[in-house]
Amino acid sequence: MGCRGERVSGSCGCKRGAISSIEYLARGAVLRGVPKADAELICHQQSAQDMWIAFVDKQTKPEYANYIFARQRLIANAYTTERNMNDWLHERQLYRNELLHYRSGVSDEEFAEILLGNVAQTHRDVVRQFSKHFDSGYQRSTPSSAQVMNALGADSELDARMDDPQQGLDISYALAGKKQGQQQDQQP
């Protein structure tokens, strides 16, 4: 019979008299409900506390490894211009939600900084506007992730319009008119 039967019968190598009744009760409580394969691994520990620690360590290692990989996918995935910004932002949000599954979420401020760090090469204006690391001497309020996501989406939409020949001309004329108006305002 398996470890549970040995524990009950006392034939697992531990002397029944050497184990106090409280320790014996604690061992039984730890082993109750534990899968048989896990019970066979942990029943050889010296005390119920050691059994519990061995079981928790065995169960949490894969969970922690999965958390590390999920966090890496969130942090180390820079945006490239070949991707659709909305799809990329949606993917980042899914990775953030995955971290909540591991009971270790990312704060709104940290998520905003992660987004800004991943778009630093393609959206410098947005990074300058929101990043607290860009100009440390300038006091600014901490941006929310929603503000950063909205700015990135709007900036990408503007870039897409500039790529469209007809809309690009309309935007170029609007920008030229704005610059011309600024020059006239500056002349005395």
TIZA-251764 format. One record per atom (N, C-alpha, C): residue in one letter; chain; x, y, z. Coordinates in steps of 0.1 Angstrom, whole numbers, plus 5000, padded with zeros to 4 digits. Layout:
N
NODE aa ch   xx   yy   zz
NODE  A  A    X    Y    Z
...
//
This chain:
188
NODE aa ch   xx   yy   zz
NODE  M  A 5008 4988 5000
NODE  M  A 5000 5000 5000
NODE  M  A 5009 5012 5000
NODE  G  A 5004 5024 4996
NODE  G  A 5011 5036 4995
NODE  G  A 5015 5042 5008
NODE  C  A 5020 5054 5008
NODE  C  A 5025 5061 5020
NODE  C  A 5014 5063 5030
NODE  R  A 5002 5066 5026
NODE  R  A 4991 5068 5035
NODE  R  A 4989 5056 5044
NODE  G  A 4988 5045 5037
NODE  G  A 4986 5032 5045
NODE  G  A 4998 5030 5054
NODE  E  A 5010 5033 5050
NODE  E  A 5021 5030 5058
NODE  E  A 5021 5040 5071
NODE  R  A 5016 5052 5068
NODE  R  A 5015 5062 5079
NODE  R  A 5006 5056 5090
NODE  V  A 4994 5052 5085
NODE  V  A 4984 5047 5094
NODE  V  A 4989 5034 5102
NODE  S  A 4995 5025 5094
NODE  S  A 4999 5013 5101
NODE  S  A 5013 5014 5108
NODE  G  A 5020 5025 5105
NODE  G  A 5033 5027 5112
NODE  G  A 5044 5019 5106
NODE  S  A 5043 5014 5094
NODE  S  A 5053 5006 5089
NODE  S  A 5062 5013 5079
NODE  C  A 5062 5026 5079
NODE  C  A 5070 5034 5069
NODE  C  A 5084 5036 5074
NODE  G  A 5088 5031 5085
NODE  G  A 5101 5033 5089
NODE  G  A 5102 5042 5101
NODE  C  A 5092 5050 5104
NODE  C  A 5091 5059 5115
NODE  C  A 5085 5051 5127
NODE  K  A 5091 5052 5138
NODE  K  A 5086 5045 5150
NODE  K  A 5074 5053 5155
NODE  R  A 5063 5045 5156
NODE  R  A 5050 5052 5160
NODE  R  A 5051 5058 5174
NODE  G  A 5058 5053 5183
NODE  G  A 5059 5058 5196
NODE  G  A 5068 5071 5196
NODE  A  A 5077 5072 5187
NODE  A  A 5086 5084 5187
NODE  A  A 5078 5096 5182
NODE  I  A 5067 5095 5175
NODE  I  A 5060 5106 5170
NODE  I  A 5049 5109 5180
NODE  S  A 5048 5121 5185
NODE  S  A 5038 5125 5194
NODE  S  A 5024 5125 5187
NODE  S  A 5014 5124 5195
NODE  S  A 5001 5123 5189
NODE  S  A 4997 5136 5182
NODE  I  A 5002 5147 5186
NODE  I  A 4999 5160 5179
NODE  I  A 5006 5160 5165
NODE  E  A 5019 5155 5165
NODE  E  A 5026 5154 5153
NODE  E  A 5020 5144 5144
NODE  Y  A 5015 5133 5149
NODE  Y  A 5009 5123 5141
NODE  Y  A 4996 5128 5135
NODE  L  A 4988 5136 5143
NODE  L  A 4976 5142 5138
NODE  L  A 4979 5152 5127
NODE  A  A 4989 5160 5129
NODE  A  A 4993 5170 5119
NODE  A  A 4998 5164 5106
NODE  R  A 5005 5153 5107
NODE  R  A 5010 5146 5095
NODE  R  A 4997 5141 5087
NODE  G  A 4988 5135 5094
NODE  G  A 4976 5130 5088
NODE  G  A 4968 5142 5081
NODE  A  A 4968 5153 5088
NODE  A  A 4961 5165 5082
NODE  A  A 4968 5170 5069
NODE  V  A 4981 5170 5069
NODE  V  A 4988 5174 5057
NODE  V  A 4986 5164 5046
NODE  L  A 4986 5151 5049
NODE  L  A 4985 5141 5039
NODE  L  A 4971 5140 5033
NODE  R  A 4961 5144 5041
NODE  R  A 4947 5142 5037
NODE  R  A 4945 5152 5025
NODE  G  A 4940 5148 5014
NODE  G  A 4937 5156 5003
NODE  G  A 4949 5159 4994
NODE  V  A 4961 5154 4997
NODE  V  A 4972 5156 4989
NODE  V  A 4972 5145 4979
NODE  P  A 4975 5148 4966
NODE  P  A 4976 5137 4956
NODE  P  A 4986 5126 4960
NODE  K  A 4983 5114 4957
NODE  K  A 4991 5102 4961
NODE  K  A 5006 5104 4957
NODE  A  A 5009 5109 4945
NODE  A  A 5023 5111 4941
NODE  A  A 5030 5121 4950
NODE  D  A 5023 5132 4953
NODE  D  A 5029 5142 4962
NODE  D  A 5030 5136 4976
NODE  A  A 5020 5128 4981
NODE  A  A 5021 5123 4994
NODE  A  A 5033 5114 4996
NODE  E  A 5036 5106 4986
NODE  E  A 5047 5097 4986
NODE  E  A 5060 5105 4987
NODE  L  A 5061 5116 4981
NODE  L  A 5073 5125 4981
NODE  L  A 5075 5131 4994
NODE  I  A 5064 5136 5001
NODE  I  A 5066 5144 5013
NODE  I  A 5065 5136 5026
NODE  C  A 5060 5123 5026
NODE  C  A 5058 5116 5038
NODE  C  A 5071 5112 5045
NODE  H  A 5082 5113 5039
NODE  H  A 5095 5109 5045
NODE  H  A 5101 5121 5052
NODE  Q  A 5095 5132 5053
NODE  Q  A 5100 5143 5060
NODE  Q  A 5100 5141 5075
NODE  Q  A 5108 5148 5083
NODE  Q  A 5110 5145 5097
NODE  Q  A 5098 5150 5105
NODE  S  A 5091 5161 5101
NODE  S  A 5080 5166 5109
NODE  S  A 5069 5170 5099
NODE  A  A 5057 5173 5105
NODE  A  A 5046 5178 5097
NODE  A  A 5049 5191 5091
NODE  Q  A 5056 5199 5098
NODE  Q  A 5060 5212 5092
NODE  Q  A 5069 5211 5080
NODE  D  A 5078 5202 5081
NODE  D  A 5087 5199 5070
NODE  D  A 5079 5193 5058
NODE  M  A 5069 5185 5061
NODE  M  A 5061 5179 5051
NODE  M  A 5054 5190 5043
NODE  W  A 5048 5200 5051
NODE  W  A 5040 5211 5045
NODE  W  A 5049 5219 5037
NODE  I  A 5061 5223 5042
NODE  I  A 5071 5231 5034
NODE  I  A 5075 5225 5021
NODE  A  A 5078 5212 5022
NODE  A  A 5081 5204 5010
NODE  A  A 5070 5204 4999
NODE  F  A 5058 5203 5004
NODE  F  A 5046 5203 4995
NODE  F  A 5044 5216 4989
NODE  V  A 5045 5227 4997
NODE  V  A 5043 5241 4992
NODE  V  A 5054 5244 4982
NODE  D  A 5066 5240 4985
NODE  D  A 5077 5243 4976
NODE  D  A 5075 5236 4962
NODE  K  A 5071 5224 4963
NODE  K  A 5069 5216 4951
NODE  K  A 5058 5223 4942
NODE  Q  A 5047 5228 4949
NODE  Q  A 5036 5233 4941
NODE  Q  A 5039 5247 4936
NODE  T  A 5047 5255 4943
NODE  T  A 5049 5269 4939
NODE  T  A 5060 5271 4929
NODE  K  A 5069 5262 4927
NODE  K  A 5080 5264 4917
NODE  K  A 5074 5266 4903
NODE  P  A 5066 5257 4898
NODE  P  A 5060 5260 4885
NODE  P  A 5052 5273 4884
NODE  E  A 5045 5276 4894
NODE  E  A 5037 5288 4894
NODE  E  A 5046 5300 4893
NODE  Y  A 5057 5300 4901
NODE  Y  A 5066 5312 4900
NODE  Y  A 5073 5313 4887
NODE  A  A 5077 5301 4881
NODE  A  A 5083 5301 4868
NODE  A  A 5074 5307 4858
NODE  N  A 5061 5303 4858
NODE  N  A 5051 5308 4849
NODE  N  A 5049 5323 4850
NODE  Y  A 5050 5328 4863
NODE  Y  A 5049 5342 4866
NODE  Y  A 5060 5350 4859
NODE  I  A 5072 5344 4861
NODE  I  A 5084 5351 4855
NODE  I  A 5083 5352 4840
NODE  F  A 5079 5341 4834
NODE  F  A 5078 5342 4819
NODE  F  A 5067 5351 4815
NODE  A  A 5056 5352 4822
NODE  A  A 5045 5361 4819
NODE  A  A 5049 5376 4820
NODE  R  A 5057 5378 4831
NODE  R  A 5062 5392 4833
NODE  R  A 5072 5396 4822
NODE  Q  A 5080 5386 4818
NODE  Q  A 5090 5389 4807
NODE  Q  A 5083 5392 4794
NODE  R  A 5072 5385 4791
NODE  R  A 5064 5388 4779
NODE  R  A 5058 5402 4779
NODE  L  A 5054 5406 4791
NODE  L  A 5049 5420 4793
NODE  L  A 5060 5430 4791
NODE  I  A 5071 5429 4797
NODE  I  A 5081 5439 4798
NODE  I  A 5090 5440 4785
NODE  A  A 5094 5428 4781
NODE  A  A 5104 5428 4770
NODE  A  A 5098 5425 4756
NODE  N  A 5089 5434 4752
NODE  N  A 5083 5432 4739
NODE  N  A 5081 5446 4733
NODE  A  A 5091 5451 4727
NODE  A  A 5091 5464 4721
NODE  A  A 5081 5465 4709
NODE  Y  A 5075 5476 4708
NODE  Y  A 5066 5478 4696
NODE  Y  A 5074 5481 4684
NODE  T  A 5070 5476 4673
NODE  T  A 5076 5479 4660
NODE  T  A 5065 5484 4650
NODE  T  A 5070 5492 4641
NODE  T  A 5060 5499 4632
NODE  T  A 5053 5489 4623
NODE  E  A 5058 5477 4622
NODE  E  A 5051 5467 4613
NODE  E  A 5038 5462 4620
NODE  R  A 5037 5464 4633
NODE  R  A 5025 5459 4640
NODE  R  A 5014 5470 4641
NODE  N  A 5002 5465 4643
NODE  N  A 4991 5474 4646
NODE  N  A 4991 5478 4661
NODE  M  A 4991 5491 4663
NODE  M  A 4992 5496 4677
NODE  M  A 4981 5491 4686
NODE  N  A 4969 5491 4681
NODE  N  A 4957 5486 4689
NODE  N  A 4959 5471 4693
NODE  D  A 4963 5463 4683
NODE  D  A 4966 5449 4686
NODE  D  A 4977 5447 4696
NODE  W  A 4987 5455 4695
NODE  W  A 4999 5454 4704
NODE  W  A 4994 5459 4718
NODE  L  A 4987 5469 4719
NODE  L  A 4982 5474 4732
NODE  L  A 4972 5464 4739
NODE  H  A 4964 5458 4730
NODE  H  A 4955 5447 4735
NODE  H  A 4963 5435 4741
NODE  E  A 4973 5431 4734
NODE  E  A 4982 5420 4738
NODE  E  A 4989 5424 4751
NODE  R  A 4993 5436 4753
NODE  R  A 5000 5440 4766
NODE  R  A 4989 5439 4777
NODE  Q  A 4977 5443 4774
NODE  Q  A 4967 5443 4785
NODE  Q  A 4964 5428 4788
NODE  L  A 4964 5419 4779
NODE  L  A 4962 5405 4782
NODE  L  A 4973 5400 4791
NODE  Y  A 4985 5404 4788
NODE  Y  A 4997 5399 4796
NODE  Y  A 4996 5405 4810
NODE  R  A 4991 5417 4811
NODE  R  A 4989 5423 4825
NODE  R  A 4978 5416 4832
NODE  N  A 4967 5412 4826
NODE  N  A 4957 5404 4832
NODE  N  A 4962 5390 4836
NODE  E  A 4971 5384 4828
NODE  E  A 4977 5371 4831
NODE  E  A 4985 5372 4844
NODE  L  A 4991 5383 4847
NODE  L  A 4999 5385 4859
NODE  L  A 4989 5385 4871
NODE  L  A 4977 5390 4869
NODE  L  A 4968 5390 4880
NODE  L  A 4964 5376 4884
NODE  H  A 4964 5367 4875
NODE  H  A 4961 5353 4877
NODE  H  A 4972 5347 4887
NODE  Y  A 4984 5352 4887
NODE  Y  A 4994 5348 4896
NODE  Y  A 4995 5356 4909
NODE  R  A 4984 5364 4911
NODE  R  A 4983 5372 4923
NODE  R  A 4994 5382 4925
NODE  S  A 4999 5387 4913
NODE  S  A 5010 5397 4914
NODE  S  A 5008 5406 4902
NODE  G  A 4998 5415 4904
NODE  G  A 4995 5424 4894
NODE  G  A 5005 5435 4892
NODE  V  A 5003 5443 4881
NODE  V  A 5012 5454 4878
NODE  V  A 5004 5467 4881
NODE  S  A 5009 5476 4888
NODE  S  A 5002 5488 4891
NODE  S  A 5000 5496 4879
NODE  D  A 4990 5505 4879
NODE  D  A 4987 5514 4867
NODE  D  A 4999 5522 4863
NODE  E  A 5006 5528 4873
NODE  E  A 5017 5536 4870
NODE  E  A 5029 5528 4864
NODE  E  A 5031 5516 4869
NODE  E  A 5041 5507 4864
NODE  E  A 5038 5503 4850
NODE  F  A 5025 5500 4847
NODE  F  A 5021 5495 4834
NODE  F  A 5023 5507 4824
NODE  A  A 5020 5519 4828
NODE  A  A 5022 5530 4819
NODE  A  A 5037 5532 4816
NODE  E  A 5046 5530 4826
NODE  E  A 5060 5531 4823
NODE  E  A 5065 5520 4814
NODE  I  A 5059 5508 4816
NODE  I  A 5063 5496 4807
NODE  I  A 5059 5499 4793
NODE  L  A 5047 5505 4791
NODE  L  A 5043 5508 4777
NODE  L  A 5052 5518 4771
NODE  L  A 5055 5529 4779
NODE  L  A 5064 5539 4774
NODE  L  A 5078 5534 4771
NODE  G  A 5083 5525 4779
NODE  G  A 5096 5519 4776
NODE  G  A 5096 5511 4764
NODE  N  A 5085 5505 4760
NODE  N  A 5085 5496 4748
NODE  N  A 5082 5504 4735
NODE  V  A 5078 5517 4736
NODE  V  A 5076 5524 4724
NODE  V  A 5086 5536 4723
NODE  A  A 5096 5536 4730
NODE  A  A 5106 5547 4731
NODE  A  A 5112 5549 4717
NODE  Q  A 5114 5539 4709
NODE  Q  A 5121 5540 4696
NODE  Q  A 5111 5545 4685
NODE  T  A 5098 5543 4687
NODE  T  A 5088 5546 4676
NODE  T  A 5080 5558 4680
NODE  H  A 5077 5561 4692
NODE  H  A 5068 5572 4696
NODE  H  A 5075 5581 4706
NODE  R  A 5086 5587 4702
NODE  R  A 5094 5596 4712
NODE  R  A 5086 5607 4718
NODE  D  A 5077 5613 4709
NODE  D  A 5069 5624 4714
NODE  D  A 5060 5620 4726
NODE  V  A 5054 5609 4725
NODE  V  A 5045 5604 4736
NODE  V  A 5054 5601 4748
NODE  V  A 5065 5595 4746
NODE  V  A 5074 5592 4758
NODE  V  A 5078 5605 4764
NODE  R  A 5082 5616 4756
NODE  R  A 5086 5629 4762
NODE  R  A 5074 5635 4770
NODE  Q  A 5062 5633 4765
NODE  Q  A 5050 5639 4771
NODE  Q  A 5047 5632 4785
NODE  F  A 5049 5619 4786
NODE  F  A 5044 5612 4797
NODE  F  A 5054 5606 4807
NODE  S  A 5066 5603 4802
NODE  S  A 5076 5596 4810
NODE  S  A 5082 5604 4821
NODE  K  A 5081 5599 4833
NODE  K  A 5087 5606 4845
NODE  K  A 5102 5605 4844
NODE  H  A 5108 5596 4836
NODE  H  A 5122 5595 4835
NODE  H  A 5128 5604 4825
NODE  F  A 5120 5610 4816
NODE  F  A 5126 5618 4805
NODE  F  A 5132 5631 4810
NODE  D  A 5125 5638 4819
NODE  D  A 5130 5650 4824
NODE  D  A 5128 5650 4839
NODE  S  A 5137 5645 4847
NODE  S  A 5135 5643 4861
NODE  S  A 5134 5656 4869
NODE  G  A 5139 5667 4864
NODE  G  A 5137 5680 4870
NODE  G  A 5124 5686 4869
NODE  Y  A 5116 5682 4859
NODE  Y  A 5103 5687 4857
NODE  Y  A 5093 5679 4865
NODE  Q  A 5085 5686 4873
NODE  Q  A 5075 5680 4881
NODE  Q  A 5062 5678 4872
NODE  R  A 5058 5666 4871
NODE  R  A 5045 5663 4863
NODE  R  A 5037 5652 4871
NODE  S  A 5025 5652 4868
NODE  S  A 5016 5642 4875
NODE  S  A 5019 5628 4868
NODE  T  A 5017 5618 4876
NODE  T  A 5019 5605 4870
NODE  T  A 5008 5601 4861
NODE  P  A 5011 5597 4849
NODE  P  A 5001 5594 4839
NODE  P  A 4995 5580 4842
NODE  S  A 4982 5579 4838
NODE  S  A 4976 5566 4840
NODE  S  A 4979 5558 4827
NODE  S  A 4977 5545 4828
NODE  S  A 4979 5537 4816
NODE  S  A 4969 5540 4806
NODE  A  A 4957 5544 4810
NODE  A  A 4947 5547 4800
NODE  A  A 4951 5560 4792
NODE  Q  A 4957 5570 4798
NODE  Q  A 4962 5581 4791
NODE  Q  A 4973 5578 4781
NODE  V  A 4982 5569 4786
NODE  V  A 4993 5565 4777
NODE  V  A 4987 5557 4765
NODE  M  A 4978 5548 4768
NODE  M  A 4973 5540 4757
NODE  M  A 4965 5548 4747
NODE  N  A 4957 5558 4752
NODE  N  A 4950 5567 4743
NODE  N  A 4959 5575 4734
NODE  A  A 4970 5581 4741
NODE  A  A 4979 5589 4733
NODE  A  A 4987 5580 4722
NODE  L  A 4990 5568 4726
NODE  L  A 4997 5559 4716
NODE  L  A 4988 5556 4705
NODE  G  A 4975 5553 4708
NODE  G  A 4965 5550 4698
NODE  G  A 4963 5562 4688
NODE  A  A 4962 5574 4694
NODE  A  A 4959 5585 4686
NODE  A  A 4971 5589 4677
NODE  D  A 4983 5587 4683
NODE  D  A 4996 5590 4675
NODE  D  A 4997 5580 4663
NODE  S  A 4994 5567 4666
NODE  S  A 4995 5557 4655
NODE  S  A 4984 5560 4645
NODE  E  A 4972 5564 4649
NODE  E  A 4962 5567 4639
NODE  E  A 4966 5579 4630
NODE  L  A 4972 5589 4636
NODE  L  A 4977 5600 4629
NODE  L  A 4988 5596 4619
NODE  D  A 4997 5587 4623
NODE  D  A 5007 5582 4614
NODE  D  A 5001 5574 4603
NODE  A  A 4991 5567 4605
NODE  A  A 4984 5559 4595
NODE  A  A 4977 5568 4585
NODE  R  A 4972 5579 4590
NODE  R  A 4965 5589 4581
NODE  R  A 4976 5596 4572
NODE  M  A 4988 5598 4578
NODE  M  A 4998 5604 4570
NODE  M  A 5003 5595 4559
NODE  D  A 5002 5582 4561
NODE  D  A 5006 5572 4551
NODE  D  A 4996 5572 4539
NODE  D  A 4983 5575 4542
NODE  D  A 4973 5576 4531
NODE  D  A 4975 5588 4523
NODE  P  A 4977 5587 4510
NODE  P  A 4981 5599 4502
NODE  P  A 4970 5610 4503
NODE  Q  A 4957 5608 4502
NODE  Q  A 4947 5618 4502
NODE  Q  A 4947 5625 4516
NODE  Q  A 4946 5617 4526
NODE  Q  A 4945 5622 4540
NODE  Q  A 4958 5629 4544
NODE  G  A 4969 5623 4539
NODE  G  A 4982 5629 4542
NODE  G  A 4983 5644 4537
NODE  L  A 4978 5646 4525
NODE  L  A 4978 5660 4520
NODE  L  A 4969 5669 4528
NODE  D  A 4958 5664 4532
NODE  D  A 4949 5673 4541
NODE  D  A 4956 5676 4554
NODE  I  A 4962 5667 4560
NODE  I  A 4969 5669 4572
NODE  I  A 4981 5678 4570
NODE  S  A 4988 5676 4559
NODE  S  A 5000 5684 4556
NODE  S  A 4996 5699 4554
NODE  Y  A 4985 5701 4547
NODE  Y  A 4980 5715 4545
NODE  Y  A 4976 5721 4558
NODE  A  A 4969 5713 4567
NODE  A  A 4965 5718 4580
NODE  A  A 4978 5722 4588
NODE  L  A 4988 5714 4588
NODE  L  A 5000 5717 4595
NODE  L  A 5007 5729 4589
NODE  A  A 5007 5730 4576
NODE  A  A 5014 5742 4570
NODE  A  A 5006 5755 4573
NODE  G  A 4993 5754 4573
NODE  G  A 4985 5766 4577
NODE  G  A 4988 5770 4592
NODE  K  A 4989 5760 4600
NODE  K  A 4992 5763 4614
NODE  K  A 5005 5769 4616
NODE  K  A 5016 5764 4609
NODE  K  A 5029 5770 4609
NODE  K  A 5029 5785 4604
NODE  Q  A 5022 5787 4593
NODE  Q  A 5021 5800 4586
NODE  Q  A 5014 5810 4596
NODE  G  A 5004 5805 4603
NODE  G  A 4997 5814 4612
NODE  G  A 5006 5817 4624
NODE  Q  A 5014 5808 4628
NODE  Q  A 5023 5811 4639
NODE  Q  A 5034 5821 4635
NODE  Q  A 5038 5820 4623
NODE  Q  A 5049 5829 4618
NODE  Q  A 5043 5843 4617
NODE  Q  A 5030 5845 4612
NODE  Q  A 5024 5858 4611
NODE  Q  A 5022 5864 4625
NODE  D  A 5019 5856 4635
NODE  D  A 5017 5861 4648
NODE  D  A 5030 5866 4654
NODE  Q  A 5041 5861 4650
NODE  Q  A 5054 5864 4656
NODE  Q  A 5059 5877 4649
NODE  Q  A 5055 5881 4637
NODE  Q  A 5059 5893 4631
NODE  Q  A 5053 5905 4637
NODE  P  A 5061 5916 4639
NODE  P  A 5055 5928 4646
NODE  P  A 5047 5936 4637
//
